[in-house]
Amino acid sequence: MTQLLILIEALCKEADPQTFKKVQVIKLSPGSVVAKSMAEYIYPNNESQIQFVNTLLDGRLTNILNDTKNLMKISNAFNAVVQLNEITFQPPQIKNITDIKPFVNCSQFTNYTAEIVNGKWQCVGPCKTNTDYCHQHGECYNDISKGPICRCFESSLEQFYGPQCDVSRWGPGFYGALFGSLAVVLLLLIIIIIAVIVKKKRMVVWKRSNSYNRRLSAFEEDFFDFSDTGNHNLGLAGTYIPEGFRPQLRSDHN
């Protein structure tokens, strides 16, 4: 019986090594060798393999057990003619991957849930089911004992903290940039004020100088004007001839 079990087990495993579980001889009749055995296969956590077990496994197993070479191996082992009488298959208990959900257990992982990923059931942590767990301000890591853990981002300008990186504070770089900008603005403001004051002073000086020049020009024109304003002789060299008197020229003739 043990030898028969080994031979049948090897043939059943050949049909699908990934899902094969075991072979059990449930009845062995005395006299001629009549054995009733049962091969057990499991449903894998894979949609394509589930469909293979449900639709293709029976045909492959039938071909292997009916193969003449395989029957000869069993016959030679028992020195008797061995033939396959009948193969029956139970109806599929699992039709697709969703029917396996009751058998998926994620309770050993903190806050993990069962999800179908790429055609397989997986225990998925909160970091994958809730991509915004760290509010986009940190990296989320699933700890099977503690649950999700956030590693918050930090920079010289801004730093995030808190269990879910939902709180922030300004970094030293921000204050350095702020005070530096304020210093530049203040310096520019001082330069502008000084420039305006200097410009106003120059305008006042120019106006005073221009007014003084205009007054000086008018004074010079009035005080140093030597133009003739009448028929007066101002002492220039020459002969003064009163009006209405004319000299008479006497001519003596010899």
Residue pairs with C-beta under 8 A, 6 or more apart in sequence:
1 25
1 28
1 35
3 77
3 78
4 25
4 33
4 35
4 74
4 77
4 78
5 23
5 25
5 37
7 73
7 74
7 77
8 23
8 25
8 35
8 37
8 39
8 74
9 22
9 23
11 64
11 65
11 70
12 20
12 23
12 39
12 61
12 64
13 20
14 64
15 57
15 60
15 61
15 64
16 41
16 52
16 53
16 57
16 60
18 44
18 49
19 41
19 42
19 43
19 44
19 49
19 52
19 53
19 57
20 39
20 41
21 40
21 41
21 42
22 39
22 40
23 37
23 38
23 39
23 40
24 37
24 38
24 40
25 35
25 36
25 37
26 36
26 37
26 38
27 35
27 36
28 34
28 35
28 36
29 35
32 80
33 78
33 80
33 82
39 61
41 53
41 57
43 49
43 50
43 53
43 93
43 94
43 100
44 50
44 53
45 97
45 100
45 104
45 120
45 121
46 97
46 119
46 120
47 96
47 97
47 119
47 120
48 119
50 94
50 95
50 96
50 97
50 100
51 96
53 92
54 92
54 94
54 95
57 89
58 87
58 89
61 87
62 87
64 70
65 71
65 84
65 87
66 84
71 82
71 83
71 84
74 82
75 81
75 82
93 99
94 100
97 116
97 119
97 120
97 121
98 116
100 121
101 114
101 121
104 114
104 121
104 123
106 112
106 113
106 114
106 123
108 144
109 123
109 125
109 144
110 143
110 144
110 145
110 146
110 147
111 125
111 126
111 147
111 148
112 123
112 124
112 125
112 126
112 142
112 144
113 123
113 124
113 129
114 121
114 122
114 123
114 124
115 121
115 122
115 123
115 124
115 128
115 129
116 122
117 124
125 142
125 144
125 147
125 148
126 133
126 140
126 142
126 147
126 148
127 133
127 140
127 141
127 142
127 148
128 142
133 140
133 148
133 150
133 164
134 140
134 150
134 152
134 164
134 165
135 164
135 165
135 166
137 152
137 153
137 160
137 165
137 166
137 168
138 150
138 151
138 152
138 153
138 160
138 164
138 165
139 150
139 151
139 153
140 148
140 149
140 150
141 148
141 149
141 150
141 151
142 148
142 149
143 149
150 162
150 163
150 164
150 165
152 159
152 160
152 161
152 162
152 165
153 159
153 160
153 165
154 160
154 171
155 171
155 173
156 171
156 172
156 173
156 174
157 170
157 171
157 173
157 174
157 177
158 168
158 169
158 170
158 171
158 174
159 168
159 169
159 170
159 171
160 166
160 167
160 168
161 167
161 168
161 169
233 240
